[in-house]
Amino acid sequence: MPIVNYSFIIPYYKRLRNIIYVLQNICEIEADKINFEVIICSYEYDASFFDMIEMFSRQINLKVIFTNAPWNVSQARNSAMKQARGEYLVLLDADILLPFDFFKNLEKLHRSADPCCVFAGTLYNYDERVEIDNVDLPPYSFYKENYLSMSKATNLKADYRNDLKINIPWAFCWTALIVVPRRVIEDKSLFFDETFTGWGGEDIEWSYRLHKSEIEIIFNNVWCIHLPHIRNIKSNKKSSKSNYDFFLEKWPCFDVELVCRLGDIRANDMYYDILEIVKKIENTSGYKLCIAECIKNSERDLFIGCLRDESEKIININLGQYDLVNSYLLLGIKLPYNDSAVRNITIIGSVFNMFSDEIKSLIKKEALRVAKKICRG
């Protein structure tokens, strides 16, 4: 069996015209001495989709996994990744066009970079914040003739990551175009969490686990063009809020809290300013900043601005009759609890007052959401 260099991993549901463009594009990529496969996990059985598969399977090594389960992009990616044979996996959305020299560029990058690193591609013609009510898609030839033979799609706007100094890399690792070594996925079991449903969060949580596994994420060395599709901002925000709440419940820590509460851009901009204050508190006291969840008389209370030692004992307040249930390395601007989930929240003033007015306001607002009563300690 020949060695497969690259496996394209494509989740698909109800974007037939876009996926036709994508496969036509893949057929035309320069692939001298490159052996690749395309694996699509499809959540529909449309007759037109079958006709498309038959047409393109004559030109490329194309495999399709069908399922009648409810749409779940994490499950789709996982199903395809588990069937892949390529040395590298190219995670690709069903609306992404690649430059014709894509493989040539990747081969150069792989010769010079850490073999375990991940490349996150620049997206042209994409902004998740823009509502799209209808789509008038140009013919594929428009993209082919104007962009795909170029070194960059200079007449299209690059996504906003291109203008940032990235301080929290995992928060910007979008799976529209990601190149990752297959052995990294398999050795560290870095598959997507299928608990996430709807739009948003599942790729960021996945890239957070890449970060925790000390896998380097490199930006802006590969690029692509995003094909437009209908986008409902209100629906996406509702879905992403639920997913980001779950993300913080799963990984309750400082940087996840910042991203889940402030969003990627604002969290990225404020990261080192807030981190400087946290480090000042911790270096001065010799302890870790946290929140503490406690139980007293079957009632749950929280303490914001606690300090804990290496054994996770809270040292700057007397818990008295309380039983310590959990402590988390959080500021308190976003808490992994439902509305009115606790009886009291006590905010430790000596710690609280070291933060900016903006952070203090966010802590107060979040405390009012979670607790029936707010106290100052």
N, C-alpha and C positions, 0 to 999 in steps of 0.2 A: 504494500500500500504506500503510495507516494506521500512524502511529508507535506503537510498543509502549513503554509506560513501564516495566513490570516483567516480568521473566521468572522464574517460580518454577522452581528446579532441584532435582529430587527423585530421588535414587537409591533403587531399590526391589528388595527380595528377600524374599518369604515373610512379609509382614506385611499380609495382605489386609484384615483388619478395621480395622487402624489407618489404612491408606491410604484406605479408604472414608471414615472420619471426617475425614481431612485434606482430601480433595476436597470433601466436603460443606461443611466449614468455609470453604474458599476460595470456594465458590459463594455464600456468605452474607456475605462481607466487603463492607462499604460501599465502592463503587467509582465514585462520582460523577466523571465526566470522566476516569477512569483506564482506560487500555487495558492489559490484561495477558494473558500466556500462561502455560501450565503445561507444562513439559517433564519427562517421567518417563523415566529410563533403567531398564528392567526386565530382570532376569536370570531371569525365568521366563515360561512360556507357559500358565499355568493358565487353564482355561476360565472360571472365576469372575472372574478378573482381566479377561479380554476383555469379559465382560458388564458389568463395572463401567465400563470405558473407554467402551463404547457408551452407557451411561446418562449419564455425566458430560460426554461430548463434545457432547451436545445443549445443555448449559448454559454451558460455558466453552470457551475456545480451548485445547484439550488435545492435546498431541502425545506419542506414546510411541515410544521407541527400544527395540527388542528385541535382545538378544544371548544366545547360548548359551555364552558364555565363562564360566570360573569367576568367582565373585563377587569384585569388586574395586571398592570404593566410590570410590576415586580415579578409576578409569577411567569409572565411571558418571557422576560429576560432570563430568568433562572432556567426555564425549560429549554430554551435555545442554547444557553451556555453549557448545560450538562451534556448536550449532544455534540459540542464543538470539538474539533481535532486540531485547530490552528495553534501555532506557537503564541500568537497574539490574538486577542479578541478585540474587534472593532465594534463597540456598542454604538448603534446608529438608530436614530428615530426614523420613522417611515415617511419623513418629509425633508430629508437632508441630501443635498447634492455635493459631491466631492470634486476637487480639481483633478484633471487628468493625470497630473504628476504625483498624486497622493502617495502611491507606493514608493516611488523614487525618493520622495522627501522623507518618508518614514524609515526607509532603509538607512539613510544618512544619519538620522536622529538616533537610531538604535545602535549604530556603530560608535557614537560618541557619548551616549548617556548611560546612566546606571541601568542595568538590564531589568531591574524590578520597578523602575519608575512608571508613572502613568501620565499620558499626554491628554490634556483637556483642550479640545479644539475651539478656536474662535468661530463664532457664528455671525455671519453677515445676514442682514435683513431679518433680524429677530429682536423683539422686545416684548417680554412677557407682560408688561404693564399696559400694552396697547390693546384696546377692544377691537375685535374684527367681526363685523356683522355679516359680511358676504365677501366672497373671494372671486376675483376675475384672474385666473391663473394664466400667465403667458404660455405659449407653447414651449416645449422642452428646448427647441432650437434657439430660442431667445437666450436661455442660460448658457447653452453650449457655445454659441457664437460670441457672446459678450463677456463671459466670465471664466468658464471652466478651463481655458487654456492659459490663464494668467497666473502670475505668482501670488496675487492677492485680488480680491474682488473690490478694487479701489473705488468704484463708483457706487458701492453700497455701503451702508453704515454698519460698522462692527458693533457687536453687543457691548454693553456698558462695562464689562470686565476689562476691556481693552484700555480704558482710561483710568484704571485704578492701580494704586500700589497695593497689592494683595497681601493683607496681614493674617487673614484666616483662610488659608487655601481650600480647605474642605468645603467651605460655605459657597464656593463658586464652581464646584466640579459638577457641571450639568451633563447628564448622560445623552444629550442630543448627539454628541460626538466625543467618545472616549476610547483611547487605545490602551489596553491593559494586558500584561502577560498572563496567559492562561494559568500558569503554575502559581502565580500570586493568588488567584481566585481559589484554586483547588487546595493549595498547601495551607492557606489560612481560612478556608471555608468562607470566603467573602462573597456570599450570594446576597441578593436583595431580600429585605424583610417583607414577606408577603402580607403582613398585617396591615401595611399601608394600603389604603384604597383611594380612588379618585385622584385628583391632581395635586402634585406638590409634595416635597419633603422626602420621598423615598430615595431619591438619588443623593441628596445631601446627607441623609443618615448613613447611607452606604459609604459615601466618601469620608464621612467622619470615622468610620471603622477602618478605612484605608489609612487615615492619618494616625489613628491609635496603633496601627500595625507598623508605623514608621515607614510607610510607602510614600515616596516623594511624588507630588503632583506638580507637573510642569505645564504652564499655560502658553498659548499663542505660538506654538511651533507647527501646528497643523490648523487648517481652516476649512470651512464649508459654507454653503448657502442654505438658509432655511426657507423652505417653501411655505407660503402663507396658508393658514387654515382658520376656520371659525374659532374665535376665542371669546368666552364669556367671563369677564373679569369678576363679576359678583359671584358666580358659581365657583370659580377657581379659588377665590379668597375664602369662601366658606369651607371648601374641601381642604385647603392648605392649612387653615387654622386648626382643624381637627387633627391633621397629620403632625403639625408642629407641636401641638400639645402632647401627642403620644411620643414624639421624639424626645421631648424634655423628660417625660416620665421614665423613658427607657435609659436616658443618659443625663441625669441631673447634675450638671457641672457648669462651671463659670462660662466657658466659651459657647456652649450650646444654649445656655440661658440668654446670652447677649444676642445671638443670631435669631432665636425663636421670638424674642421680644422686640428687637429693634429692626429686624430684617438684615439682609446680608450687607448692603451698602453702609447703612448707619453703624451697624456693629463693627464693620471693618474700619470705618473712620475713627470710631471712639475706642477701639480695642486697647491700644497702648496707653492712652490717658487713664482709662479705668484700671487697667492692669497695674499701672504705676501706683495708684492709690491702694489697691489690694496688696501689692508687695510691700508698701510702706507699713500698712497695718500689720502684716504678717512678720516682717523683719523686726519691727519695733517690739512686738509682743512675743515673738518666737513660736506663734501658734497659727493654725489655719483658720481663715474666715469661713463661716458656714451659717446655715440656719439649722435649728433643732426642732424636731417634732416630738412632743411629749404627751403623755396621758396622765390625767388626774381625775379620779372618780368617774372613770369611763368617758371622760370628755377629752377631746384632742385640742391642744394648744400649740402654737408655733412661736419660736423666738428668732428674730432676725437680727443679725449682727453679732452672732456668737463666735467664740474662739474655741477650737478644740485641739487637744494634743494628739500625739501619734497613736494613742490607744483609743482615740475618738471620744475621750472624756471632755465634756464642756467645762471650761475653767474660769470664764469671766462672769458667770451668774450662778447663783445657788438655786438648784432645781428643787430643793426641799422635798415636798411630797410627790413630786412628779417622777414618772418612769420615762426614761429616754427611749424612744422608739427608733428614730432614725436621725441622722444628721447628714446634710448635703452641702457640698461646696458651692453654694449659691449666694448671690447678693440679695435677692429678694425682689428684683424687678419683674421676674416671671416665676411663678411657683407651680409645681406639678400637682395642683389640687383643684377640685371643682369649686364653683361659686358657693360661698357660705359653708365650706367643708369643715371649718374648725370653729371652736368657741371664741378663743382670744388669740390675737397676735400681739406679742410684745416686741417693740423695736428698741434695741439697745442704743441709746443716744450717743454715747461716747464713740461708737463706731459709725453710726449713721451720719453724724455731723461732719465726718471727714470727706464725704462725697459731694459732688456738685449739686446745685439746686435741681438740675434736670433729673439726675439719678434719684435724689431724695423724693422728688415728685412721683417718679415711676414706682418707687418702693411703696409710698403711701397709697397710690392708686391700686396697686396689686393687693396690698393688705386689705383694703376696703372691699375688694372683690371676694377675697377668700374667707375673711373672718366676720363674725357677728359683732366683735368689739375689738378696738385697737387701744393698746396701752403703750406708754413710754417707760422704758426701764433704764 
